[in-house]
């Protein structure tokens, strides 16, 4: 095997996304669109969390806008955003050469293997709100975490089999790295030589400002607490009706509502644990029911 | 003699697990080969980010034939005995057994079991898959659609015996003779015939430093070189060094720069950012001895551009981290520490135990009370306690929880608080583990003790004690911390009364909390019930209602009475908490080499001053090491055994008292013992009062002669019931006198 080589440098943020889409499409992934709900991470898309359960094979890739109210910084921090994109890939079962496929995807977006230091650093990923965990790594490129690489072991508190390999790329960070840009808002969103060149800031800066103000100043905590309870009830009712997919949707809504409450700093660490436990119960319940149904469908 | 090469190649093994896995694999292979009857002259191991390797040299080619004889029953023995013998020896018919004669026993059967030796190759082919299947990792996983578990997906098993592949298969993965090198510099694969070839190819074209020692040396040499060139001094960090040794197959040390403006941040913040997030080493400027605007990163690549881009990249990542940190630092400094402290009332400590603000109030009161006992200024202790938790709401601690206390100290100094207060804020969490130091400054001691005692009393009050391996609130650590602070600083504290009086504060919070919920109309009955369920609070609900009724006519004395009543019911958990401390003290003293039973013996007295307990244990240990002590213990045991036997027969009469007239008529030994007991009982009082336990034991030693002589010359079980009762009374006196110092019945021996 010869030493790996990088492809040409991408032109823009969206070029990185397009190359990843093409690359993973070529690996047989279904290229999905983002889930139409607020989620804190690409993993929470049912295409990952729920499809990781059950016996059926599955391959998918998609961009997922992720909202993390607590991380919002009024557009003033060059590295932190309350709304950003993740690129998510799931392959079930994971192919034996997944690490190689992943590294090739980095070369595909212009990272030169001979000058950059790419490392797999232990990171046991877990997402307590969906009762999921796996073993894997943070992938570092010159000390920067560019991806999360996980072999799922449990989802919704259930052992998964076969095992899925899950890749999450932090798209903005990755792009900042590829373009050598220190401020996320300076990233070229589209081709800088096009008729209407747009930066990331042109697209998202104002949104960050206003959403930050909402997250930290204007959200109505009492209302959010009521919403949380309503979502919880709806999710439980749907599960009782044997409909895990919408039940899961309402678990996601509860989860995001909790994140908004949390951003206001209005709850203590112990209360926080209690909220997380409630969301986890919803998500686990929906996941368990989904897994059961999948087993039944596969058996039939 | 053969040579074996075994390499287990996987995706990246967590750095912290490599060294242990390396030695475990070596040990497992030694055990398996040894048990199978092979021997060897040398077995060496190596490990790295993606591989565990074992080299065995001078391995025997084959295990020896083994002949074993098994003796059976006599010829003509019952059929059942013969059947059992055949089954055990693996024979199908008795004709396969030999018949031997013994001049005394006659003819009997002997089974001769011959096990032929096996080829090393076959033994290895069986042993290695079993080792892989049974290997223990701190955390293991499955992958793909397979059932095998390993730390990360297993990619190759290289197993070569004298140049030949030892063929086997583990869950579909076949052994082979190929290995892989560094992903970028020389991946291979390389076909290997043995150790020499393996080492040569990997360290050459493969760009892999095989052993931890090699990599550590490369890193240390690299650090020395870059530091010398830039006039820097490495801040040694062995833990991080061991970690990075496991992060690169081909380590290359690169020096990076950071914007000197960041040096206005506290050095702890910079170092922690470097260490935990980036695994960089920090360096000092050789001239100033202070942190330099540089860092050292160990890369896993000999970059084509000499490391320029990767140094820039790492520097950019660090800048982003430190930018965040500086943002937090500036934000925090702009906020007075007191304002942060006020915010604590909005954060729950533990639902039933109120907010962090409530906790701070309790800790402040307790710190003030403890201050004179530990030699601290009460005002300073209270002040420090009030500010101790304030940094928990700071941005920096939100980001780096490890910096709790450390940041509080900085913010306190910024706010112009006295140094003793600032230091106490930093130190009150100590000790954070067995290797951490304890606070030694009086103000720090007062706050550290108050914080831990409040936590412990609180969790006992709501009955959330550690169970088994579960201790989510680190209560064992808190109690051990109290033990260490008290003993290391020689602090005299009555733990029982301190925790009892403090529990009033805790119970007040609990009641206030519950009452507040009642008034809100949003009664969490369930929560309240749980609170009450703890047993100690079986009357809490009633009390709570009564307090509510009285609120319109507040009568402090009535309220006090209620609380006092409640407190009485808490005696159970106070005892329990005290024995929790006792267990920690035992653990602590045991680690220092004190006997477990002696600690029990002293604890049984109900002592709650840890310093006194320790002194008693030490004096007792020294006493029992003397001949007098050992013999007196024997005498005690004898007396106690007789008394116990009597108690079994029926109750010993109460108030067994010694009748002096009867003694005067008795034998000389009896008189001598009675006299000695009276004298010693009087003589031990003064040293005990002065806490001179060695002196008290010296007095006890005087009993040894009379006790021995008594048992030698006097029958306790006299025919005369009155004489017998009198002698039993003497025995109870021996027991009671010794119990003034320790409960000797708990001493082994």
Interface residues (C-beta under 8 A of the other chain):
Chain A: X1 X3 X4 X77 X78 X79 X80 X93 X94 X95 X96 X99 X103 X113 X114 X115 X116 X117 X118 X119 X120 X121 X122 X124 X134 X135 X136 X137 X141 X142 X143 X144 X151 X153 X161 X162 X163 X165 X177 X182 X265 X266 X267 X268 X269 X270 X271
Chain B: X11 X12 X14 X15 X16 X49 X139 X141 X142 X143 X144 X145 X151 X152 X153 X155 X183 X184 X185 X187 X188 X189 X247 X248 X278 X279 X280 X297 X299 X300 X301 X303 X304 X305 X308 X309 X310 X312 X313 X314 X316 X317 X318 X319 X320 X323 X324 X327 X346 X347 X348 X349 X350 X351 X355 X356
